[in-house]
Amino acid sequence: MSRARQPPLVTGISPNEGAPWTKVTIRGENLGTGPNDLIGLSICGHNCLLTAEWISASKIVCRVGPAKDDKGEIIVTTKSGGQGTSTVSFKLLKPERIGILDQSAVWVDELNYYDMRTDRNKGISPLSLRPANPLGIDIDKGKVPLKDLENMFPGMSGDFTSENFSATWYLIENHSSTGFEHLRMAVGNLKKQASKKNEGSLAYVKGGLSTFFEAQDALAAIHQKLESDGTEKVEGSMTQRLENVLNRASETADTLFQEVLGRKDKADSTRNALNVLQRFKFLFNLPLNIERNIQKGDYDVVINDYEKAKSLFGNTEVPVFKKVYSEVETRIEALRKLLMDKLLETPSTLHDQKRYIRYLSDLHAPGDPAWQCIVAQHKWILQLMQNCKEDFIKEQKVGGVGLELDRSSALNRISLPAPVKRGGSFQTPKDDSWHYKSPQQVRFVEKLSDVVISQLPNFWKLWISYVNGSLFSETGEKSGQVEKLKKNARQRQNDFKGMIEEVTRRLVQLVRGALLPSSLTEQQLRQYGGWDTKTPLSGVWLTQVIHTVRLSHEALSALEIPNDLLQVIQDLLQDLRVHCLLTTLQHTEEDVKRLAEKEDWVVDNEGITSLPAQFEQCMVQMLQSLKEPMECKLGEINILNLDVVQDKACEQCISIMKVFIKCLEQLSIKTDGDIDTSHLSVDLASPDLFGSIKEDFSSKPEQRLLIILSNCQYLERHTFLNLAEHLEKNGFTSAEKIIRVSTEALRQLDEYLFETYIEKKSDPIVGSLEPGIYAGYFDWKDCLPPTGVRSYLKEALVSIISVHAEVFTISKELVTRVLSKIIEAVAEEMSRLMQCVSSFSKNGALQARLEISALLDAIEPYLTSESRTSFKQALEALPQLQSGADKKLLEELLNKFKSSMKLQLNCFKPASFQPVKR
């Protein structure tokens, strides 16, 4: 029993390789106590329990399944012993393709083969899979025409796969010039193929004999089971249960089919509804078409469509048609009211008056109707502009989200015709919500511009028609009356000019009250001001306003209105452009102040973080946003050519640069508690090699000084130069001054940070030299012969090496600058210490020369003129070596020192370590 409970162990399998469904015999130990004890069998990861046949505790027969792995173990699992192991493996061979005409003793998975009957790309007969050259010799096509062969062998074919195959035809066509010996060889090839086929069939029968026997035994067992089950258990027989299962399956299938039919009926109903919508799309689209045509002013089209709809669906009893038609009636009623309002309150031209009268009724006015219309429309335009401002001020006080005007408001009763062609409407008709996301002042300027541009062109054209008399000739009045009215028009030219000036001046003053209140007097502010200016507009919105005002100016210029009447708009544009420039610079300064919050301290290969790039991107985006307002349109001047504007812009740009430099300074003095170190890391190619650096990095502020120093270098060498180029391209003539002043401030910060870092790093090293030299009551006058460099110097070198490693981790370009400065301090201290010694013994002088020489050799690549001078003074303070033995001893001890600290001293060699390229 104890052996039966041991895990199964597979020690052999036969065969040890084969294609899927190969029958194998597994041999081993503890393979189960019986068929029921066997609960698991896998070969190459595929479960083969279904085909397993337990023979004995040491033998199991099964078939290999189509596993994913090419080679794997045989794992047997039993109830008594659990999961077993295997000392052998089975190699799964890829199955050979079995043609559709080939014999096979095992079941062939047809999913892995193309069905030649349904493959559209290969519509060929299975017989064509036979060899293309059945004779096995070279084909020599003859020159006998195909028509001659068809006449010689009527009803026959030269294709050996055809039922009417003619061997003579085939030989004439393919082997007309083949020699007799080659034909004899072809006969031999045919005989070999025939014998091979017979032998293959016989081998197939022999090889598959066991499979036939197994199939026969299985069928016999099933037959016997069915017979015994049917005779012994009539009602509960296996066939009866099978029938019940099939009936339930049929009912389930019917249920599923009914659901499919339901979905089909629903789809049919949907399709019918869509057909109705398509068939009667004229009616269903009519409300929307009416709305669109009203906005375009195509009232004739609206009326024609309405008449058509009324004749077709006016008396309909279909509910859906009645509902849509009632919507059409609602819109037509709104149109009637709109036309009446236009006729009574906003007559723009005589042509429009005629159209409105034709649509509704005739309208006559006493006196000079043309001049009365001009005067009324002038007052109307001024009132519209004032109403527009008051409505927005009211919305500002109420705090509403959109401009909700009373239907009786004069501004809402106006019908805005299509604006003069100027690049599109000021608003976005496709998304009205966008209009309410913009600031109130921007929406006000757009609305005000729409009011002016929609009314002033018709107002101007009406005056032109009034002056040249075309307005009156169209009315059919007598020529005498026309001349009298034309004379009256000429007398009123100054009055009309005053009207145009008043409209443009009112437009400009309203815009100034909303955006440039400082340019108005107190009296003007009371009339045109009243806006909440706590939150100033950004440069983006001011650019939108400039774009809107420019479109208004272009639209009015297109009407050939004299330029002297539009000069006030040009002056407004100039002030808006200057205001936009200075505002954008101010907002950029605020954005730059917040850049310090985005510092993540992640260093790249060049030793810089993303902060310089973010600053450059911020400045470039600012210049890009200024491109449109700085651009000079027709009649405008370059505002940067104005000395006052150029000086203010230069001052503001310098302020931006200094703010960023101040950010760097603030980052350098922040304590560890002020900085989020969760993202603090060093971008190294080998994180495993420098894994400990990141941990120490977050706890030392000195690395942050190095990062900022590296950023300062990058700013001076790259970022500031790029910004100078961008500034010059965008018309900043003072770019050189901006960069010069900024560079000076940056260098001051760089020098301050550098001195701070050097002080933190050099003071401990320099301070350790004197205590180290005189440790253990060392005396230069009375000391033993030197045996090597003392520990204090080695410790100082190790400290310098640690600084080298720290700096190299951040930026290799800072290594020489930092180490040179530290070594200057060390050299100066060594010189002071040597000069303070009153006298040296022979051994003391040799010891001092040894240590100074060792230090010189180690740090030689980083020596400067100052440090060389200090070391020279230190050596001059020592007695000269007299004997050759002392020189030899000195050389030996130096070599010993270099050999013992070879690894440490390698870092001082410039080419000793190359950073990993990524």
NUKOL-558363 format. One record per residue (C-alpha): residue in three letters; x, y, z. Coordinates in steps of 0.25 Angstrom, whole numbers, padded with zeros to 4 digits, always signed. Each point is the difference from the previous one (the first is absolute). Layout:
<pts>
alaXYZ ...
</pts>
This chain:
<pts>
met+0000+0000+0000 ser+0011+0010+0003 arg+0006-0003-0014 ala-0014+0003-0007 arg+0000+0013+0007 gln+0013+0005-0006 pro-0001+0010-0011 pro-0001-0006-0014 leu+0013-0001-0008 val+0001-0001-0015 thr+0013-0007-0005 gly-0003-0003-0014 ile-0009+0003-0012 ser-0001-0007-0013 pro+0001+0006-0010 asn+0007+0013+0005 glu-0004+0008-0011 gly-0012+0001-0010 ala-0011+0009-0006 pro-0013+0003+0008 trp-0009-0012+0002 thr+0012-0009+0000 lys-0003-0012+0009 val+0011-0002+0011 thr+0003-0009+0011 ile+0004+0006+0013 arg+0009-0008+0010 gly+0004+0003+0014 glu-0003-0002+0015 asn-0012+0003+0009 leu-0009+0003-0012 gly-0013-0003+0008 thr-0007-0011+0007 gly-0011-0001-0011 pro-0007+0008-0011 asn-0008+0008+0011 asp+0013+0004+0007 leu+0005+0007-0013 ile-0005+0014+0001 gly+0010+0007-0009 leu+0009-0002-0012 ser+0007+0011-0008 ile+0010-0001-0011 cys+0007+0013-0005 gly-0010+0008+0008 his-0012-0006-0006 asn-0011-0008+0008 cys+0000-0014-0006 leu-0009-0007+0011 leu-0011-0001-0009 thr+0008-0010-0009 ala+0007-0007+0011 glu-0001-0015+0003 trp+0006-0005+0013 ile+0006-0013-0002 ser+0008-0002+0013 ala+0007+0008+0011 ser+0012+0000-0010 lys-0007+0002-0013 ile-0010+0010-0007 val-0004+0001-0014 cys-0005+0013-0006 arg+0000+0009-0012 val+0008+0013-0001 gly-0009+0013-0002 pro+0003+0012-0008 ala+0009+0007+0011 lys+0006+0014-0002 asp+0014-0004+0005 asp+0009-0007-0009 lys+0006-0008+0011 gly-0004-0003+0014 glu-0001-0009+0012 ile-0010-0011+0003 ile-0008+0003+0013 val-0008-0011+0006 thr-0010+0004+0012 thr-0007-0010+0008 lys-0009+0000+0012 ser+0009-0008+0009 gly+0014+0006-0004 gly-0004+0014-0005 gln+0008+0007-0011 gly+0012-0007-0005 thr+0013+0003-0007 ser+0006-0005-0013 thr+0015-0003-0004 val-0003-0001-0014 ser-0007+0010-0010 phe-0008-0001-0013 lys+0003+0008-0013 leu-0012+0004-0007 leu+0002+0000-0015 lys-0008+0009-0009 pro-0011-0007-0008 glu+0003-0003-0014 arg-0010+0005-0010 ile-0009-0011-0005 gly-0006+0003-0013 ile-0015-0002-0003 leu+0003-0012-0008 asp+0010-0006+0010 gln-0003-0012+0009 ser+0001+0002+0015 ala-0002-0010+0011 val-0003+0011+0010 trp-0010+0011+0001 val+0004+0013-0008 asp-0004+0013+0006 glu-0005+0007-0012 leu+0000+0014+0006 asn+0015+0001-0003 tyr-0001-0003-0015 tyr-0006+0008-0011 asp-0013-0005-0006 met+0004+0000-0015 arg-0015+0000-0003 thr-0003+0013+0007 asp+0013+0007-0002 arg-0004+0012-0010 asn+0015+0003-0003 lys+0003-0014-0004 gly-0012-0006-0007 ile+0007-0012-0005 ser-0003-0015-0001 pro+0006-0009+0011 leu+0006-0008-0011 ser+0009+0011-0004 leu+0007-0002+0013 arg+0007-0012-0007 pro+0014+0002-0006 ala+0000+0010-0012 asn+0010-0010-0007 pro-0004-0014+0002 leu+0011-0006-0009 gly+0011+0006+0008 ile+0008+0005-0012 asp+0003+0014-0006 ile-0012+0006-0007 asp+0003+0004-0014 lys-0012+0008-0006 gly-0003-0003-0015 lys-0004+0010-0010 val-0012-0007-0004 pro-0012+0010+0000 leu-0011-0003+0010 lys-0011+0001-0010 asp+0007-0011-0008 leu+0001-0009+0012 glu-0015+0002+0002 asn-0003-0004-0014 met+0009-0012+0001 phe-0007-0005+0013 pro-0014+0005+0000 gly-0007-0001+0014 met+0014-0003+0007 ser+0009+0008+0009 gly+0015+0001+0003 asp-0002+0003+0015 phe+0003-0013+0007 thr-0010+0004+0011 ser-0012+0000-0010 glu-0009-0012-0002 asn+0002+0001-0015 phe+0015-0001+0001 ser+0008-0003-0012 ala+0014-0005+0002 thr+0004+0002-0015 trp-0005+0014+0001 tyr+0008+0002+0013 leu+0013-0006-0006 ile-0001+0009-0013 glu-0003+0012+0008 asn+0011-0001+0011 his+0010-0010-0006 ser+0000+0001-0015 ser+0015+0001-0001 thr+0004-0009+0012 gly+0009-0012-0003 phe-0003-0014+0001 glu+0009-0003+0012 his-0007+0011+0007 leu-0013-0005-0003 arg+0005-0014+0005 met+0004+0007+0013 ala-0014+0006+0001 val-0006-0014-0001 gly+0009-0004+0012 asn-0005+0012+0008 leu-0014-0004-0002 lys+0002-0014+0005 lys+0007+0004+0012 gln-0011+0010+0004 ala-0010-0011-0002 ser+0007-0010+0008 lys+0003+0010+0011 lys-0015+0003+0001 asn-0003-0014+0001 glu+0010-0002+0011 gly-0004+0013+0007 ser-0015-0005+0000 leu+0005-0013+0006 ala+0009+0007+0011 tyr-0012+0009+0003 val-0009-0012+0003 lys+0011-0007+0008 gly+0003+0013+0008 gly-0014+0003+0003 leu-0004-0014+0004 ser-0001+0003+0015 thr-0008+0012-0003 phe-0010-0008-0008 phe-0001-0011+0012 glu-0002+0011+0010 ala-0011+0007-0008 gln-0007-0014-0002 asp+0001-0003+0015 ala-0005+0013+0004 leu-0012-0001-0010 ala-0003-0014+0005 ala+0000+0005+0015 ile-0010+0011-0003 his-0009-0009-0008 gln+0000-0010+0012 lys-0003+0011+0010 leu-0011+0005-0008 glu-0006-0014-0002 ser+0001-0003+0015 asp-0005+0013+0004 gly-0012+0000-0009 thr-0004-0014+0004 glu+0001+0001+0015 lys-0004+0015+0002 val-0011+0003-0010 glu-0005+0013+0006 gly+0013+0005+0006 ser+0009-0005-0011 met+0012+0008-0005 thr-0007+0003-0013 gln-0012+0005+0007 arg+0008+0010+0008 leu+0007+0004-0012 glu-0013+0003-0007 asn-0004+0009+0012 val+0013+0007-0001 leu-0002+0002-0015 asn-0014+0005+0003 arg+0004+0010+0010 ala+0011+0005-0009 ser-0011+0002-0011 glu-0008+0008+0009 thr+0011+0009+0004 ala+0004+0001-0015 asp-0015+0004-0003 thr+0001+0011+0012 leu+0013+0006-0006 phe-0007+0000-0014 gln-0012+0007+0005 glu+0009+0011+0006 val+0007+0001-0013 leu-0013+0001-0007 gly-0004+0011+0010 arg+0012+0008-0003 lys-0002-0002-0015 asp-0014+0006+0002 lys+0005+0011+0008 ala+0011+0003-0011 asp-0011+0000-0010 ser-0008+0010+0007 thr+0012+0009+0002 arg+0003-0002-0015 asn-0015+0004-0004 ala+0001+0012+0009 leu+0013+0004-0006 asn-0007-0002-0014 val-0011+0010+0004 leu+0010+0010+0005 gln+0007-0001-0013 arg-0012+0001-0008 phe-0006+0012+0007 lys+0013+0006+0003 phe-0005+0013-0006 leu-0010+0002+0012 phe+0009-0005+0011 asn+0011+0009-0005 leu-0009+0012-0002 pro+0001+0006+0014 leu+0015+0000+0000 asn+0000+0005-0014 ile-0009+0011+0003 glu+0009+0004+0012 arg+0012+0000-0009 asn-0006+0008-0011 ile-0005+0010+0010 gln+0014+0002+0005 lys+0005+0001-0015 gly-0011+0010-0003 asp-0006-0009-0011 tyr-0015+0003+0003 asp-0005-0003-0014 val+0005-0014+0002 val-0006-0002+0014 ile-0014+0005-0006 asn+0001-0009-0012 asp+0004-0012+0009 tyr-0012+0003+0009 glu-0010+0001-0011 lys+0005-0013-0005 ala-0001-0007+0014 lys-0014+0006+0002 ser-0006-0005-0013 leu+0006-0014+0003 phe-0002-0002+0015 gly-0010+0011+0004 asn-0011-0009+0002 thr+0007-0013+0004 glu-0005-0009+0010 val+0013-0007+0003 pro+0005+0003+0014 val+0014+0001-0003 phe-0002+0009-0012 lys-0010+0009+0008 lys+0011+0002+0011 val+0011+0004-0010 tyr-0010+0009-0007 ser-0004+0007+0013 glu+0015+0003+0002 val+0001+0006-0014 glu-0012+0008+0003 thr+0007+0005+0013 arg+0012+0004-0008 ile-0008+0007-0010 glu-0007+0008+0010 ala+0013+0004+0006 leu+0005+0005-0014 arg-0013+0008-0001 lys+0003+0007+0012 leu+0015+0002-0004 leu-0003+0006-0013 met-0010+0010+0007 asp+0011+0004+0010 lys+0010+0002-0011 leu-0010+0009-0008 leu-0004+0008+0012 glu+0013+0001+0007 thr+0012-0003-0008 pro-0002+0004-0015 ser+0014-0001-0006 thr-0002+0003-0015 leu-0011+0004-0009 his+0002-0014-0007 asp-0003-0006+0014 gln-0012+0009+0002 lys-0006-0005-0013 arg+0002-0014+0003 tyr-0006+0001+0014 ile-0012+0008-0005 arg-0002-0011-0011 tyr+0001-0010+0011 leu-0010+0007+0009 ser-0006+0013-0004 asp+0003+0013-0007 leu+0007+0011+0009 his+0000+0015-0003 ala+0006+0012+0008 pro-0002+0015-0001 gly+0011+0010-0004 asp+0013-0005-0004 pro-0001-0015+0003 ala+0015-0003-0004 trp+0006+0010+0010 gln-0010-0004+0011 cys+0005-0014-0002 ile+0014+0004+0001 val-0002+0008+0012 ala-0008-0011+0007 gln+0010-0010-0004 his+0011+0008+0005 lys-0006+0001+0014 trp-0004-0014-0001 ile+0015-0004-0002 leu+0004+0009+0012 gln-0011-0006+0009 leu+0004-0014-0004 met+0015+0002+0004 gln-0004+0006+0013 asn-0010-0011+0003 cys+0011-0010-0003 lys+0009+0006+0010 glu-0012+0001+0010 asp-0004-0014-0002 phe+0014-0005+0003 ile+0002+0009+0012 lys-0014-0006+0005 glu+0005-0014-0002 gln+0013+0003+0007 lys-0008+0005+0013 val-0010-0011+0000 gly+0011-0010-0003 gly-0007-0008-0010 val+0007-0010-0009 gly-0006+0005-0013 leu-0006+0013-0007 glu-0015-0002+0003 leu-0007+0012-0006 asp-0015+0003+0001 arg-0007-0003-0013 ser-0004+0015+0000 ser+0014+0004+0001 ala+0004+0008-0012 leu+0013-0007-0002 asn-0008-0014-0001 arg-0010+0006-0010 ile+0011+0003-0010 ser+0002-0009-0011 leu+0015-0001-0003 pro+0002-0002-0015 ala+0012-0008-0005 pro+0012+0008+0004 val+0009+0007-0011 lys+0010-0011-0005 arg+0011+0001+0010 gly+0005-0014+0003 gly-0012-0005+0007 ser-0009+0004+0011 phe+0006+0005+0013 gln-0007-0011+0008 thr+0000-0015-0002 pro-0014-0004-0004 lys+0002-0015+0001 asp+0003+0000+0015 asp-0008+0011+0007 ser+0006-0005+0013 trp+0014+0005-0004 his-0006+0014-0001 tyr-0003+0000+0015 lys+0014-0006+0004 ser+0007+0012-0004 pro+0001+0013+0009 gln-0011+0010+0000 gln+0009+0011-0006 val+0003-0009-0012 arg-0014-0004-0002 phe-0004+0014+0001 val+0010+0005-0011 glu-0005-0011-0009 lys-0014+0003+0002 leu+0002+0015-0002 ser+0008-0003-0012 asp-0011-0008-0006 val-0010+0010+0003 val+0008+0011-0007 ile+0004-0008-0012 ser-0014-0006-0002 gln-0006+0014+0000 leu+0010+0010-0005 pro+0002-0005-0014 asn-0015+0001-0003 phe+0000+0013+0007 trp+0011+0005-0009 lys-0006-0006-0013 leu-0013+0006+0003 trp+0007+0014+0001 ile+0007-0003-0013 ser-0013-0003-0007 tyr-0006+0012+0006 val+0011+0009-0005 asn+0000-0005-0014 gly-0015-0001-0002 ser-0001-0015-0003 leu-0008-0001+0013 phe-0011+0009-0005 ser+0000-0005-0015 glu-0004-0013+0004 thr-0012+0005+0007 gly-0005+0005-0013 glu-0001+0015+0005 lys+0001+0012-0010 ser+0013+0005-0004 gly-0002+0014+0006 gln-0003-0007+0013 val+0013-0008-0001 glu+0008+0012-0003 lys-0005+0007+0012 leu+0003-0011+0009 lys+0014-0002-0006 lys+0002+0015+0003 asn-0005-0002+0015 ala+0010-0012+0001 arg+0012+0008-0005 gln-0004+0011+0011 arg+0001-0011+0010 gln+0013-0006-0003 asn+0007+0006+0013 asp-0012-0005+0008 phe+0002-0014-0005 lys+0016+0001+0002 gly-0003+0004+0014 met-0009-0013+0002 ile+0011-0009-0005 glu+0010+0007+0009 glu-0009-0002+0012 val-0002-0015-0003 thr+0015-0003-0002 arg+0003+0009+0012 arg-0010-0007+0009 leu+0005-0013-0005 val+0014+0003+0004 gln-0004+0006+0014 leu-0008-0012+0003 val+0012-0009-0003 arg+0009+0009+0008 gly-0009+0000+0012 ala+0000-0015+0000 leu+0015-0002-0003 leu+0007+0013+0002 pro-0007+0008+0011 ser+0013+0008+0003 ser-0001+0006-0014 leu-0014+0007+0004 thr-0003+0012+0008 glu-0008-0002+0013 gln-0013+0006-0007 gln+0002-0010-0012 leu+0002-0011+0010 arg-0013+0002+0007 gln-0007-0001-0014 tyr+0008-0011-0006 gly+0007-0007+0011 gly-0006-0008+0012 trp+0008-0013-0003 asp+0006-0009+0010 thr+0015+0001-0003 lys+0005-0008+0013 thr+0004-0011-0010 pro+0007+0005-0012 leu-0001-0006-0013 ser+0011-0009-0004 gly+0008+0002-0013 val-0008-0011-0007 trp-0013+0007+0002 leu+0006+0013-0004 thr+0005-0006-0013 gln-0014-0005-0002 val-0005+0015+0002 ile+0010+0005-0009 his-0004-0010-0011 thr-0014+0004+0002 val+0002+0015-0001 arg+0009-0002-0012 leu-0011-0007-0007 ser-0009+0011+0003 his+0010+0010-0006 glu+0002-0008-0012 ala-0015-0002-0002 leu-0003+0015+0001 ser+0012+0004-0009 ala-0006-0010-0010 leu-0012+0010-0001 glu+0009+0011-0005 ile-0002+0008+0013 pro+0010+0011+0000 asn+0012-0003+0008 asp-0001+0012+0009 leu-0013-0005+0005 leu+0007-0013+0004 gln+0012+0006+0006 val-0005-0001+0014 ile-0001-0016-0002 gln+0015+0000-0004 asp+0004+0008+0012 leu-0008-0010+0009 leu+0007-0012-0007 gln+0013+0006+0003 asp-0003+0002+0014 leu-0006-0014+0001 arg+0013-0006-0006 val+0009+0007+0010 his-0009-0005+0011 cys+0000-0014-0005 leu+0015+0000-0001 leu+0002+0005+0014 thr-0011-0008+0006 thr+0006-0013-0006 leu+0014+0003+0005 gln-0006+0002+0014 his-0008-0013+0000 thr+0013-0007-0005 glu+0007+0005+0012 glu-0010-0006+0009 asp+0000-0013-0008 val+0016+0000+0002 lys-0002+0002+0015 arg-0007-0013+0001 leu+0010-0008-0008 ala+0008-0003+0013 glu-0012-0008+0004 lys+0002-0009-0012 glu+0015-0003+0003 asp+0001-0015+0001 trp+0015-0001+0002 val+0001-0011-0011 val+0014+0002-0007 asp+0003-0004-0014 asn+0013-0004-0006 glu+0004+0015-0002 gly-0002+0002+0015 ile-0013+0009-0001 thr-0014-0002+0004 ser-0012+0004-0008 leu-0001+0014+0006 pro+0008+0007-0011 ala-0008-0006-0011 gln-0013+0003+0007 phe+0005+0015+0002 glu+0004+0000-0015 gln-0014-0006-0004 cys-0007+0010+0008 met+0007+0012-0006 val-0002-0006-0014 gln-0014-0002+0002 met-0001+0014+0005 leu+0006+0005-0013 gln-0009-0009-0008 ser-0012+0006+0006 leu+0005+0014-0003 lys+0002-0003-0014 glu-0014+0004-0005 pro-0002+0013+0009 met+0015+0004-0004 glu-0003-0002-0015 cys-0002+0013-0007 lys-0013+0000-0009 leu-0003+0010-0010 gly+0001+0014+0005 glu+0006-0005+0014 ile+0014+0003+0005 asn+0010-0009+0007 ile-0002+0004+0015 leu+0014-0005+0003 asn+0005+0012-0008 leu-0006+0009+0010 asp+0011+0003+0010 val-0009+0000+0012 val-0006-0014-0003 gln+0014-0006-0003 asp+0006+0005+0013 lys-0012-0005+0008 ala+0001-0014-0007 cys+0015+0000+0002 glu-0002+0003+0015 gln-0011-0011+0001 cys+0008-0010-0007 ile+0012+0002+0009 ser-0010-0001+0012 ile-0004-0014-0006 met+0014-0005-0001 lys+0003+0005+0014 val-0012-0006+0006 phe+0005-0013-0006 ile+0014+0002+0006 lys-0007+0003+0013 cys-0008-0013-0001 leu+0014-0008-0001 glu+0005+0008+0012 gln-0012-0004+0008 leu+0001-0015-0004 ser+0015+0001+0004 ile-0003+0005+0014 lys-0013-0009+0003 thr+0002-0010+0011 asp-0003-0015-0001 gly-0013+0002+0006 asp-0004+0010-0010 ile+0003-0009-0012 asp-0008-0012-0004 thr+0010-0011-0002 ser-0009-0011-0005 his+0004+0003-0014 leu+0014+0003+0003 ser+0010-0009-0008 val+0012+0000-0009 asp-0002-0005-0014 leu+0011-0010-0001 ala+0002-0011-0010 ser+0003-0010+0010 pro-0009+0001+0012 asp+0005-0013+0006 leu+0014+0006+0000 phe-0004+0013+0006 gly-0012-0004+0008 ser+0005+0006+0013 ile+0002+0013-0006 lys-0015+0003-0001 glu-0002-0003+0015 asp+0011+0009+0004 phe-0004+0011-0010 ser-0013+0003+0006 ser+0006+0003+0013 lys+0011+0009-0004 pro-0002+0015-0004 glu+0013+0001-0007 gln-0004-0008-0012 arg-0011+0010-0002 leu+0010+0011+0000 leu+0008-0008-0011 ile-0013-0002-0008 ile-0003+0015+0000 leu+0014+0003-0003 ser-0001-0010-0012 asn-0013+0007-0004 cys+0007+0014+0001 gln+0010-0005-0010 tyr-0010-0005-0010 leu-0008+0012+0001 glu+0012+0009-0003 arg+0005-0009-0011 his-0013-0004-0007 thr-0013+0005+0005 phe+0003+0015+0001 leu+0007-0001-0014 asn-0013-0006-0006 leu-0009+0010+0007 ala+0009+0011-0006 glu-0003-0006-0014 his-0015-0001+0003 leu-0001+0014+0005 glu+0008+0006-0012 lys-0009-0008-0009 asn-0013+0006+0007 gly+0005+0014-0002 phe+0006+0003+0014 thr+0012+0009-0004 ser+0004+0000+0015 ala+0003-0015+0000 glu+0015+0002+0002 lys-0003+0009+0012 ile-0010-0010+0006 ile+0010-0012-0001 arg+0012+0008+0004 val-0007+0005+0013 ser-0006-0014+0003 thr+0014-0007-0003 glu+0006+0010+0011 ala-0010-0004+0010 leu+0001-0015-0003 arg+0015+0001+0001 gln-0001+0007+0014 leu-0010-0012+0004 asp+0010-0010-0006 glu+0012+0006+0008 tyr-0008+0001+0013 leu-0005-0015-0001 phe+0014-0004-0004 glu+0007+0006+0011 thr-0011-0005+0010 tyr+0003-0014-0005 ile+0015+0001+0000 glu-0001+0005+0014 lys-0008-0011+0005 lys+0009-0010-0007 ser+0014+0006+0002 asp-0001+0004+0014 pro-0001-0014+0006 ile+0012-0005-0009 val+0009+0012+0003 gly-0004+0000+0015 ser+0005-0015+0001 leu+0014+0003-0005 glu+0006+0006+0012 pro-0005-0009+0010 gly+0003-0012-0009 ile+0015+0005-0002 tyr+0003+0001+0015 ala-0008-0012+0004 gly+0007-0008+0011 tyr+0009+0011+0004 phe+0007+0000-0013 asp+0012+0009-0001 trp+0007+0004-0013 lys+0013+0002+0008 asp+0000-0014+0006 cys-0006-0011-0008 leu+0003-0013-0005 pro+0004-0003-0014 pro-0012+0000-0010 thr-0007-0013-0003 gly-0011+0005-0009 val-0011+0011-0001 arg-0007+0002+0013 ser-0015-0002+0002 tyr-0004+0014+0001 leu+0004+0003-0015 lys-0007-0013-0004 glu-0013+0004+0007 ala+0001+0014-0006 leu+0001-0006-0014 val-0012-0010+0003 ser-0008+0013+0004 ile+0004+0006-0013 ile-0004-0012-0007 ser-0013+0000+0006 val-0003+0014-0004 his+0005-0004-0014 ala-0010-0012+0000 glu-0011+0009+0005 val+0002+0011-0011 phe+0002-0010-0011 thr-0013-0007+0003 ile-0007+0013-0003 ser+0009+0007-0011 lys+0013-0004-0005 glu+0002+0014-0005 leu+0001+0005+0014 val+0010-0010+0005 thr+0012+0009-0004 arg-0005+0013+0005 val-0004-0006+0013 leu+0013-0008+0003 ser+0009+0011-0005 lys-0006+0009+0010 ile+0001-0010+0012 ile+0014-0004-0004 glu+0004+0015+0000 ala-0005+0000+0015 val+0007-0012+0003 ala+0013+0005-0006 glu-0001+0013+0007 glu-0002-0007+0013 met+0012-0009-0003 ser+0009+0012-0003 arg-0004+0007+0013 leu+0003-0012+0008 met+0013-0003-0006 gln+0004+0015+0001 cys-0004+0000+0015 val+0010-0011+0003 ser+0013+0006+0006 ser+0009-0011-0004 phe+0000-0014-0006 ser+0009-0012+0004 lys+0005-0008-0012 asn-0011-0011+0002 gly-0010+0011+0002 ala+0004+0007-0013 leu-0001-0013-0007 gln-0013-0003+0006 ala-0006+0013-0004 arg+0005+0000-0014 leu-0005-0014-0002 glu-0014+0004+0004 ile+0000+0013-0008 ser+0005-0008-0012 ala-0010-0011+0002 leu-0011+0011+0001 leu+0005+0007-0013 asp+0001-0012-0008 ala-0014-0005+0004 ile-0008+0013-0003 glu+0009+0005-0012 pro-0011+0001-0010 tyr-0008+0010+0009 leu+0012+0009+0003 thr-0002+0015-0003 ser+0011+0011+0000 glu-0004+0004+0014 ser+0001-0014+0005 arg+0013-0003-0007 thr+0005+0013+0007 ser-0004-0005+0014 phe+0006-0013-0002 lys+0013+0006-0005 gln+0001+0009+0012 ala-0003-0013+0009 leu+0012-0007-0007 glu+0009+0012+0001 ala-0002+0000+0015 leu+0006-0014+0001 pro+0015-0003+0000 gln+0005-0005-0013 leu+0004-0015-0001 gln+0015-0002+0001 ser+0003-0015-0003 gly-0004-0009-0011 ala-0005-0010+0010 asp-0011+0010+0005 lys-0004+0002-0014 lys-0001-0014-0003 leu-0008-0003+0013 leu-0009+0011-0003 glu-0003-0006-0014 glu-0002-0013+0006 leu-0010+0005+0010 leu-0007+0008-0010 asn-0002-0013-0009 lys-0004-0007+0012 phe-0011+0010+0003 lys-0005+0000-0015 ser+0000-0015+0000 ser-0008-0001+0013 met-0010+0011-0004 lys-0001-0003-0015 leu-0015-0003+0000 gln-0003+0013+0008 leu+0009+0009-0008 asn-0006-0005-0014 cys-0011+0010+0002 phe+0009+0012-0001 lys+0004-0005-0014 pro-0009+0008-0010 ala-0001-0012-0010 ser-0001-0011+0011 phe-0015-0001+0000 gln-0009+0002-0011 pro-0015+0002+0003 val-0010-0011-0006 lys-0005+0005-0013 arg-0015-0001-0001 
</pts>
